[in-house]
Amino acid sequence: MHALPQDHTGVRIARLRRERHLTQQSLSELSGVPYSTLTKTEQGALPATPHVIAACARAMRVEVSTIVGQPFADELRADELDVLIRPIREALDVYDLGADPDIRPRRLGELRNEAEGLCAAVRAGEIKKAASNVAGLIEEATTAAHTHGGTDGWLTLASLYRTAYDVAAKLGFPDLAQLSLARMDWAAQRGSDAILGGMYQYLRALTYLREGKYRTGGRLVDVGLATLAQAADSHERQVVTGQLHLGASVMAGRAHKEDQALAHLSEAERIAGATGEAVKVHWLAFGPTNVNVHRVSVLAELDQYGEAVEAGDGLRIPKDWPKSRTSHHWAELARAQMWTNQLDAAFASLLEARKTAPQQAKYHPTVRETYAGLEAAHRRLPESFLSYGTWLTTSR
């Protein structure tokens, strides 16, 4: 018996292909995905890589989320997370209505601390906590910003919009993530903060990365770098600039542009040498550790899985590093290990991803795709493996 539903990514690609009256050969030619890779992916013999998913989505003119099956509605209901999405949408809708007469906001210092606390919660993998509190805080901060104005008020509101983006992106709501970013930009402009403007372009580029629109994502990185150039030189500006280069390296890697990917990675490494570990600067976790973590991701995106595993084997992540980033790293490493036929090591890495940040791992597409690939590769599944699949689909 399989632990995950049989409606896996490959099945969805096949179903969408047939709905569009395309043969496998036709889709292969339209997408640029090799015929043998496409057929094995549809059969479930090969896990769908982000590159294959994005290429098929572009060829069939559908969203990447349609192919990967996000949001995972049944699991969201089981975890009581689905009911938290609508209040966030409603809080984002009132951005331009001015102060709400029924809300008495706390002082800006208190709201700023609350906003920082939610940023920390997301990085700790506490998605439900962030999702539960962000809507009410956005409404309160909206009234405070309209009442008092000033840089602090608008930038506090921008921080809360960013948390709304984080929640939406991690739970698989790309439309809500984009709306949150639009609100973040609106507030950042009123706060006149060029560095936050660069941050906005970075996060916006990530939404296009997830959607497989790498050319647009790359252009947004360029806009972000140009925006940052308008800010005074500072440690903060260096950190955000370095993070933009890391995002660009993954973007180019997923587009299979090796020279660009490695060039961006090299520039980020140079900047990290100057900044050192700057984990809490805009909660980007930038620094030498993040450069090394991204090296694993970039090599995997370039289908250089052996090199990715080698880079991951020598990597030591600090204990106080953000759990969300650590969990993401274990998921990426598991994917590379699976492709190099290190199946036991891959499952061990998936267990680490869950142990580190369970709420994030459960809704992470890479975790699910890797689990499905391991399931297809194993002839006899141990009970611990099957229980992992059960956890992905049903546990609270």
C-alpha positions in Angstrom: 0.0 0.0 0.0 1.2 3.5 -0.8 1.5 6.1 1.9 0.8 9.0 -0.4 -2.2 9.5 -2.8 -1.6 8.3 -6.3 -2.5 11.8 -7.6 1.2 12.7 -7.6 2.9 15.4 -9.8 3.6 13.1 -12.7 -0.1 12.0 -12.8 -1.2 15.7 -12.8 1.2 16.5 -15.7 -0.2 13.5 -17.7 -3.8 14.6 -16.9 -3.2 18.2 -17.9 -1.4 17.1 -21.1 -4.3 14.9 -22.1 -6.8 17.7 -21.4 -4.8 19.8 -23.9 -4.8 17.0 -26.5 -1.0 16.7 -26.4 1.0 13.6 -26.9 4.0 12.9 -24.7 6.2 13.7 -27.7 4.4 17.0 -28.3 4.8 18.1 -24.7 8.4 17.0 -24.7 9.1 19.2 -27.7 7.1 22.2 -26.4 8.7 22.1 -22.9 12.2 21.1 -23.8 12.0 18.2 -21.3 13.6 15.0 -22.8 11.0 12.5 -23.8 12.4 9.7 -21.6 12.4 12.1 -18.6 8.8 13.1 -19.2 7.5 9.6 -19.6 9.2 8.4 -16.5 8.0 11.4 -14.5 4.4 10.8 -15.6 4.8 7.2 -14.5 6.2 8.1 -11.2 9.5 6.4 -11.9 11.3 9.7 -11.6 10.4 12.5 -9.2 9.5 15.8 -10.9 12.3 18.3 -10.5 11.5 22.0 -10.2 13.0 22.5 -13.7 10.7 19.9 -15.2 7.6 21.2 -13.4 8.3 24.8 -14.5 9.0 23.7 -18.1 5.8 21.7 -18.4 3.8 24.5 -16.7 5.0 27.0 -19.3 4.4 24.7 -22.2 0.8 23.9 -21.0 0.1 27.5 -19.8 -0.8 26.6 -16.3 0.5 27.7 -12.9 3.2 25.7 -11.2 0.9 25.4 -8.2 -1.6 23.5 -10.4 1.0 20.9 -11.2 2.4 20.4 -7.7 -1.1 20.4 -6.2 -0.8 23.4 -3.9 -2.3 24.5 -1.6 -2.7 21.1 0.0 -6.3 21.7 1.0 -7.0 18.5 3.0 -3.9 18.9 5.1 -4.6 22.6 5.7 -8.0 21.7 7.0 -6.6 18.9 9.2 -4.1 21.4 10.7 -6.8 24.1 11.1 -4.7 26.5 8.9 -7.2 27.0 6.2 -9.4 29.2 8.4 -6.5 31.6 8.9 -6.1 32.6 5.2 -9.3 34.6 4.8 -8.6 37.0 7.7 -5.2 37.7 6.1 -6.9 38.5 2.8 -9.3 40.8 4.6 -6.6 42.6 6.5 -4.7 43.3 3.2 -7.8 44.7 1.7 -8.2 47.7 4.1 -4.7 49.2 3.4 -6.0 52.5 1.9 -9.1 53.1 4.0 -7.3 55.2 6.6 -7.6 54.7 10.4 -10.3 52.4 11.6 -12.4 54.2 14.2 -13.0 51.0 16.1 -9.4 50.2 16.6 -7.2 51.7 19.3 -3.6 50.8 18.3 -0.8 50.3 20.8 2.3 52.5 20.7 4.5 52.0 17.6 7.3 50.6 19.8 5.1 47.7 20.9 3.8 47.0 17.4 7.3 47.0 16.1 8.3 44.4 18.7 5.3 42.3 17.7 6.2 42.5 14.1 9.8 41.4 14.9 8.4 38.6 16.9 6.4 37.3 14.0 9.4 37.5 11.7 11.3 35.4 14.3 8.4 32.9 14.5 8.4 32.3 10.8 12.2 31.7 10.9 11.6 29.3 13.8 9.2 27.3 11.6 6.2 28.4 13.6 3.9 29.0 10.7 0.7 28.6 12.5 1.7 31.1 15.2 2.5 33.7 12.5 -0.7 32.9 10.5 -2.8 33.2 13.6 -1.6 36.6 14.6 -0.6 38.5 11.5 -4.1 39.6 10.3 -5.0 41.3 13.6 -1.6 43.0 13.8 -1.9 44.3 10.2 -5.2 45.9 11.0 -3.8 47.5 14.2 -0.6 48.7 12.4 -2.6 50.0 9.5 -4.6 52.3 11.8 -1.4 53.3 13.6 0.4 54.2 10.4 -2.5 56.2 9.1 -2.9 58.0 12.4 0.7 58.8 13.3 2.5 58.5 9.9 6.2 58.7 10.1 8.8 56.2 8.9 8.5 53.8 11.9 4.7 53.4 11.4 5.0 52.6 7.7 8.0 50.3 8.0 6.3 48.4 10.9 3.3 47.8 8.6 5.6 46.8 5.8 7.2 44.2 8.1 3.8 42.7 8.9 3.0 42.6 5.2 6.2 40.7 4.7 5.1 38.1 7.3 1.8 37.7 5.4 3.9 37.0 2.3 5.9 34.4 4.2 2.8 32.6 5.4 1.1 32.6 2.0 4.3 31.5 0.2 5.0 28.6 2.6 1.4 27.4 2.6 1.1 27.5 -1.2 -1.1 30.6 -1.9 0.9 32.4 -4.6 -1.8 35.0 -5.3 -2.0 36.0 -1.7 1.8 36.1 -1.5 1.9 38.5 -4.5 -0.8 40.7 -2.9 1.1 40.8 0.3 4.2 42.0 -1.5 2.3 44.7 -3.3 1.1 46.0 0.1 4.7 45.7 1.4 5.9 47.9 -1.5 3.1 50.4 -0.9 4.1 50.8 2.8 7.9 50.8 2.1 7.4 53.7 -0.3 5.7 55.7 2.3 8.5 54.9 4.7 11.0 56.0 2.1 13.3 53.1 2.6 15.5 52.1 -0.4 16.8 49.0 1.3 13.3 47.7 2.0 12.5 48.5 -1.7 15.4 46.2 -2.6 14.0 43.6 -0.3 10.7 43.9 -2.0 12.2 43.2 -5.4 14.1 40.2 -3.9 10.9 38.6 -2.5 9.0 39.4 -5.6 11.7 37.7 -7.6 11.2 34.6 -5.4 7.5 34.4 -6.4 8.6 34.3 -10.0 11.2 31.6 -9.2 8.4 29.4 -7.7 6.3 30.0 -10.8 9.1 29.0 -13.1 9.3 32.5 -14.7 13.1 32.9 -14.5 13.5 35.6 -17.0 11.2 37.9 -15.2 12.7 36.9 -11.9 16.1 37.8 -13.2 14.9 41.2 -14.3 13.5 41.8 -10.8 16.9 41.0 -9.3 18.4 43.6 -11.5 15.8 46.2 -10.4 16.5 45.2 -6.8 20.2 45.8 -7.1 19.6 49.1 -8.8 17.3 50.1 -6.0 19.8 49.2 -3.4 22.5 51.3 -5.1 20.4 54.3 -4.2 20.9 53.7 -0.5 23.9 54.8 1.4 26.6 52.2 1.8 26.1 50.2 5.0 26.3 46.7 6.5 22.5 46.5 6.0 22.8 47.3 2.3 25.6 44.8 1.8 23.5 42.0 3.4 20.4 42.6 1.2 22.7 42.9 -1.9 24.3 39.6 -1.0 20.9 37.9 -0.5 19.8 39.2 -3.9 22.8 37.5 -5.5 21.9 34.2 -3.7 18.3 34.4 -5.0 19.7 35.1 -8.5 22.0 32.1 -8.3 19.1 29.7 -7.6 17.1 31.4 -10.4 19.9 30.9 -12.9 20.5 27.4 -11.7 16.9 26.4 -12.1 17.0 27.8 -15.6 20.2 25.7 -16.2 22.4 28.7 -16.8 25.5 27.4 -15.0 27.9 30.3 -15.6 25.3 32.9 -14.4 24.4 30.8 -11.4 28.1 30.3 -10.3 28.9 34.0 -10.9 26.1 35.2 -8.6 27.1 32.6 -6.0 30.7 33.8 -6.2 29.6 37.4 -5.7 27.5 36.5 -2.7 30.4 34.6 -1.2 32.6 37.7 -1.6 30.1 39.9 0.1 29.5 37.3 2.9 33.3 37.4 3.6 32.8 41.1 4.5 29.5 40.9 6.4 30.1 37.7 8.3 27.1 36.0 9.7 24.2 38.5 9.6 21.3 36.2 10.5 19.0 38.8 12.0 19.5 41.6 9.4 16.0 41.6 7.9 15.9 38.0 9.0 17.6 36.9 5.8 20.1 34.7 7.5 22.7 36.0 5.1 26.4 35.1 5.6 28.9 32.3 4.8 26.5 29.6 6.1 23.8 30.7 3.8 26.2 30.9 0.8 27.2 27.3 1.5 23.6 26.2 1.9 22.7 27.9 -1.4 25.7 26.1 -3.1 23.9 22.8 -2.4 20.7 24.1 -3.9 22.3 25.6 -7.0 24.3 22.4 -7.8 21.1 20.4 -7.4 19.2 22.8 -9.7 21.9 22.3 -12.2 21.3 18.5 -12.0 24.9 18.1 -10.5 23.5 16.0 -7.7 26.8 14.3 -6.8 28.5 17.6 -6.4 25.5 18.8 -4.3 25.8 15.9 -2.0 29.5 16.4 -1.6 28.9 20.1 -0.8 26.3 19.1 1.7 28.4 16.4 3.4 31.0 19.0 4.5 28.5 21.6 5.7 28.0 22.3 9.3 25.0 24.5 10.2 25.2 26.5 13.5 22.7 25.3 16.1 21.3 28.8 16.4 20.6 29.2 12.7 17.0 29.7 11.7 15.1 26.5 11.7 13.1 27.3 8.6 16.3 27.7 6.6 17.9 24.6 8.2 14.8 22.5 7.3 14.8 23.8 3.7 18.5 22.7 3.5 17.7 19.2 4.6 15.0 19.0 2.0 17.3 20.1 -0.7 20.0 17.7 0.4 17.5 14.8 0.5 16.6 15.5 -3.1 20.3 15.3 -4.2 20.9 12.2 -2.2 17.8 10.5 -3.7 19.1 11.3 -7.2 22.5 9.7 -6.4 20.7 6.6 -5.2 21.6 7.2 -1.5 18.1 6.3 -0.5 18.6 5.7 3.2 20.6 9.0 3.6 17.8 10.8 1.7 15.1 9.5 4.0 17.3 10.4 7.0 17.5 14.0 5.6 13.8 14.1 5.2 13.5 13.1 8.9 15.8 16.0 9.8 13.7 18.4 7.8 10.6 17.3 9.7 12.4 17.3 13.1 13.8 20.8 12.5 10.6 22.6 11.3 7.7 20.2 11.1 5.0 22.7 10.0 7.2 24.0 7.1 8.3 20.5 6.0 4.8 19.2 5.8 3.9 21.9 3.2 7.2 21.9 1.3 6.9 20.7 -2.3 10.5 19.4 -2.3 9.8 17.2 0.7 6.7 15.7 -1.0 8.4 15.2 -4.3 11.4 13.5 -2.7 9.2 11.3 -0.5 7.3 10.2 -3.7 10.6 9.5 -5.4 11.8 7.4 -2.5 8.5 5.6 -2.4 8.8 4.6 -6.1 12.4 3.5 -5.6 11.8 1.2 -2.5 10.4 -2.2 -3.1 9.8 -2.8 0.6 8.8 0.2 2.6 9.7 0.1 6.4 7.0 1.2 8.8 8.8 4.3 9.6 8.8 5.3 6.0 5.1 4.7 5.6 4.3 6.7 8.7 6.2 9.7 7.3 3.8 9.6 4.3 0.8 9.4 6.7 2.2 12.4 8.6 2.4 14.4 5.3 -1.2 13.9 4.5 -3.2 13.5 7.7 -1.5 14.5 11.0 -2.1 17.7 12.9 
